[in-house]
Every structure is written in C-alpha cells, then in structure tokens.
Amino acid sequence: MEWENQTILVEFFLKGLSGYPRLELLFYVLVLIMYVVILLGNGTLILISILDSHLHTPMYFFLGNLSFLDICFTTVSIPPMLVSFLSEKKTISFSGCAVQMFLGLAMGTTECVLLGMMAFDRYVAICNPLRYSVIMSKGSYVPMAAGSWIIGVVNSTVQTGCVVQLPFCRNNVINHFTCEILAVMKLACADISRNEFIMLVATTLFIMTPLLLIIISYTLIIISILRIRSSEGRSKVFSTCSAHLTVVIIFYGTILFMYMKPKSKEILNSDDMGATDKLVSVFYGVMTPMINPLIYSLRNRDVKEAVKHLLRGKNFNK
C-alpha cells in the first residue's frame, strides 16, 4: 500500500524562479511584452501572406505556417508561465502537465521539420529556378507543410504517451518554468532507458535529419552563389535566403546549446538546472518566436512592402 501511495501523483510543482519574487516580477513584465510582440508580429505575417496575392508562393505559405506555429507554441507555454509568476500556488495537474508536454513537443517537432522544408524550397528556387514552379507546385508544398504538422503530432503522441505511463514517486518538483518532457521524465521512479531510447530515435529523425537537409541545401546554395560572377548578383540571390538561414541558426543554435553543452558533475548528480539553463530555455521559448517576424520583415523587401500596404490601408492586389 505504501508503494501504491507513492506512485499516485495528481500534480506537479513548477519551481521556476521560486524564492526570487522581484526577479519573477521582472520576468513577468518582460515575457508579457514579448508575448504581445509575438502575437502582433506573427499575426501580421499571417495576415499579409493571406491578403497579398504577391505573397501566394510556397516560401510565404511555409512562413505563414511558421508564424501560426510560433503563436500556438507560445500560447501553450507563456500564459501558464505568467500565471505562475504572480501566483503563490505554482502547481499544475498531472493531466494539465501531460497536455502541456504534448502540445509543446508537437509544436517543437513541427518547427524543426518545417524549417527543413523551407530550406529545400530555397534550394530549388536558387539552384533549379527553371523547374521551381513544377517541383514546388501547390500539390507539393501543401502536403509538405501538412506532413510537418502530422509528424509533430505523431512524435508527440508516442513520446508523451510513454512518459505518462511511468510511475512517479513523491518527488513532484519540476525544476523548470513549464512541463518540459525531459524534466518530467527524470522524476519517474522507474527505469527510463526505454523512454531515453525513444527520445534518441525521435531526436535523430525529427531534429537531426531536418538539420542535415538544411546543411546540404545551403551547401549547394552557397556553391551555386559562388558561381555567380557579379557581386551584385551574388548579394541579390543570397538575400532571398538570408532571413531563413538566420532563423535556422538561432533556432538550432539554442537547441544545441541547451541539450549538448557540457554540464558539471554536481549538476548531473543533483538533476538541478542552473539559472543559465533556465534563461536559455526562456530565450528558446519566447525570444525566437518574437524575432522570427522581425528578421523576415527587415530582410525581405516583399514583406516590408506588404506591411506598408497593410498599415496604409491600400489595396494589396495593385
């Protein structure tokens, strides 16, 4: 009976920045401002990609999906985080934690695959422009985007399903702002080697494979750009993919820093998460979706023109 009582867990405690009330208030204000910027920036990109007929191309279709994805991802994580900053009760139910894990992992996986699809689109546009309209037809890019969402949902279903079946002991403190799947998995009072293997396979398939596609695509793009004789021509071609490349570097750079940087023995043994890791986690979950629309707006003339038309209330089709 004692073992059964230990494995019945109804809620988790999200540690976050507990013990630092002033820092919590500062983070509340900063994250709230960033969330508003995320909604406005990504919402604007979605709106112009729908209204402006000049942006009815595969690249902007993928960009619209990416913006919608960022809104969904942040809406899953930021509002509960803001509530926890102001609330003395920093708990979340077991079912609520499972839903947060599922949605967060699904959105993250989808974004990885979607960025790979966007890199392939840029490769075809630059290296094979004469066949671009054939290869990247509507019958191709719509299933590619839909496939990204399906892969995210399937991966999240499998991984979240395996985690919620684990028995959890009395330790219910998640040293994180949200129910991050790895942080939750470490609380299980059972062998998690099977879950770790599934996570390794999923990481290889849905994070490293898109990254490999991105590396190959941009290697071929760079080779193609270097063959252009005029510097003006090279600059013009590179500008068409510089925004996406910047987003990829920030997105994958943050992931690699979070999960692959060496940790001290004390941290490994105590399962503690340092302040730096928490800040990087916030950067990944808040900053990246916020700066994505800014990058595309500043580095893309078509987007800047569409935004100007939207602000001035002009007809997009002129």
Stockholm file with secondary structure:
# STOCKHOLM 1.0

chainA/1-318         MEWENQTILVEFFLKGLSGYPRLELLFYVLVLIMYVVILLGNGTLILISILDSHLHTPMYFFLGNLSFLDICFTTVSIPPMLVSFLSEKKTISFSGCAVQMFLGLAMGTTECVLLGMMAFDRYVAICNPLRYSVIMSKGSYVPMAAGSWIIGVVNSTVQTGCVVQLPFCRNNVINHFTCEILAVMKLACADISRNEFIMLVATTLFIMTPLLLIIISYTLIIISILRIRSSEGRSKVFSTCSAHLTVVIIFYGTILFMYMKPKSKEILNSDDMGATDKLVSVFYGVMTPMINPLIYSLRNRDVKEAVKHLLRGKNFNK
#=GR chainA/1-318 SS CHHHHHHCCCEEEECTTTTCHHHHHHHHHHHHHHHHHHHHHHHHHHHHHHHCGGGCSHHHHHHHHHHHHHHHHHHHHHHHHHHHHHCSCCEEEHHHHHHHHHHHHHHHHHHHHHHHHHHHHHHHHHHSGGGHHHHTCHHHHHHHHHHHHHHHHHHHHHHHHHHHTSCBCSCCEECSSSCCHHHHHTTBSSCCHHHHHHHHHHHIIIIIHHHHHHHHHHHHHHHHHHTCCSHHHHHHHHHHHHHHHHHHHHHHHHHHHHHHSCCCHHHHHHTCCCHHHHHHHHIIIIIHHHHHHHHHHHHCHHHHHHHHHHHHTCCTTC
#=GC SS_cons         CHHHHHHCCCEEEECTTTTCHHHHHHHHHHHHHHHHHHHHHHHHHHHHHHHCGGGCSHHHHHHHHHHHHHHHHHHHHHHHHHHHHHCSCCEEEHHHHHHHHHHHHHHHHHHHHHHHHHHHHHHHHHHSGGGHHHHTCHHHHHHHHHHHHHHHHHHHHHHHHHHHTSCBCSCCEECSSSCCHHHHHTTBSSCCHHHHHHHHHHHIIIIIHHHHHHHHHHHHHHHHHHTCCSHHHHHHHHHHHHHHHHHHHHHHHHHHHHHHSCCCHHHHHHTCCCHHHHHHHHIIIIIHHHHHHHHHHHHCHHHHHHHHHHHHTCCTTC
//
